[in-house]
Amino acid sequence: MAKYTEMAKGVLNDVGGLSNIKFVEHCATRLRIHYINKNKVDIEALKKEDKVVGLVEKAGQVQIIIGPEVNDAYNEFLDISGFKPTDDHTISDTAEEPEEKNFMYYLNVFGNKCAAIFMPIIPAMITGGLILAIKNLLVNYFGYSADSGTALLLLNIFTAGFSFFPVWIGYSFAKSLRMEPIMGGFLGAVLYVCSDAQGLDFLGIAVPTVTYQSSVLPVILGVAVMYWVDKGLKKIIPEMFIYFLKPILTMIIVV
């Protein structure tokens, strides 16, 4: 039995079962469960579950504090509950009345979305920064040349962590929007590749060369557009063709 099996079973029961779950995600230390009906969530029971360090209530969700091993807890919860991150979970007729959508509501939504996008990629940022620091220490204090193979390799690791920002962000943002995450990462990779391309055009329409490496906003806007394109194509493409045709059309339209 896995380390978080019992916790996952208890949490699933305490939040009202799979039918009461709208979405599940996690950040660096917290398992975030978005619920449909708050009346079905047993907050006190959640606090007492094994491996649960603490609990934070937010607009439409409970944030279960696990610690650094939250990714293991998240995967175990998905296995136990049968929840699929890309499933379209609609709100049932028994859902409670939506809370008042005032300034604080939208501020919480914005903060939660930013956390969902950036928290998963923080380990890559920290690792890249520390490796750059190690490279600088070797060059400045241990006699390594800046052109040495060791220094160049460490610099390349740092560059990979930050230059591919559009790929990381595209993947995590698409995942938070309940799309296929690989499509968001694919869009980020396209932006990265097009940064060095010259003389681009599409059906005679000139495409300006813009450097998207290490950028944040362009891929966020792109994935946001992709979300609506994806939803629109789902409605008009026959189901037997959707697996192959929808990704192709989505990428052509969004890019």
C-alpha positions, 0 to 999 in steps of 0.5 A: 500500500502506498504512503498516501493511500489511506489519506486519499481514501479519507479525503475522497470521502470527506469532500463528498465523493467523486461526484462532488469534485470539480477539479483537482490540482496541487502546488508546492505543498498543497493538494487543491480540491475544487468542490461543487457543493460545500455542504457535502465537504466535512472540513473537520474530518479533513483536518484529522486525516492521516498525513494532513498537516493543515487545511486552508479554505478558499473560494470554491476549494479546500487546500490540504497542506501535505508538504514537499511530497504533495505530488505523491499525494496528488497522484495517489488521490487521482488513482484512488478517486478515479478523477481525470484532470482533463474530464469535463465535470459539470455542476449538478442540479444539487450544487449550492448557490454560487457565492457573491462575485465581489472584488475579493472573489475575483482576486482569489480566482486570479491568485489561485490561477497564478499559483496553478501556473507558476508553482509547478515550474518553481523547482526548475527555476530554483535548480537553474538559478543554483546551478548558475551560482555553482558555475560562477563559484567554480569560475571565480574561486576555483580556477575554472575557465568560463570557456571550460566544458564544465562551465559551459555545461552548467551554463547550458543547464541554467539556460534550459531552465529559463529559456524554455519558459514558454514550454513549462508555462504552456503545459501548466496553464493548459493543465489548470484549464483542464485541457490536454497539457501537452498542447499547451507545452506544444504551443510554448515550443512553437513560440520558442522555435519561431524565435529564431526563424526568419522570413516566415509567412502564412499563405502570403501573410507576413509573420514578424520574427519575435523573440519568445524565449523566457517570455511569459505573457505571450504563451499565457495569452496563446493558451487562453485563446487555445482554450476557447478554440478547443471548446469551439472545435469540440462542438463542430467536429464529429466524435470519430474524427476529434482525436486527430482533427481537433489538435491539428486545427487547434494548432493551426488556428492558435499559432 
